[in-house]
């Protein structure tokens, strides 16, 4: 399968690119700084550019079967729109190129809350507020996009190792889990991207 990956130099994106190549997929990694990727492979195309450059974004997506976005703000201590704007640019390019499937890495706050609305709208700690608002903007854009989207929603996501031991639930966060390794999020995100089990849903994931 041919994938285009945005956010390929981040924790989830980098692992996902590495694993996808190891599984025999063809990958285009869209990055600002190719040196930060640190991966060379015969089935890897590295496309340098910014998300403000719609032409280059479209070129990176052209011919792909699925797009993965693992983009996140590096500093969310103040109001940011990094994920919202990136998702908007990616959706626009996908429509132009006729690519339908988009898998993104969001946050547990995007999952439904029992009282209505999103989990992040109920008692979210102040230090997470800006990141949540950014992810919410992206999610609202996906809902209106008409694309075949899936949002992977982890809670706290430390770096660690790929254990392969995690639990997932559609439109909910599995009970009893408060974190999941970024490497396991990458593992599951790749499975979603290359499979056909999930369509237009949010999927919560926690470590086992």
Protein Blocks (a to p, Z undefined) as FASTA:
>chain_A
ZZddehklmmklmmmmmmmmmnopacddddfblmlnopacfkbccddddfklmmlmmmmm
gopabdcdfbdcfblcbccfklmmmmmmmmmmmmmnopabdcddddfklpccfkgpjfkl
gopafklmmmmmmmmmmmmmmmmnopacddddddddddfddehpacddehiacehiabdc
fklmmmmmmmmmmmckbghiacddddZZ
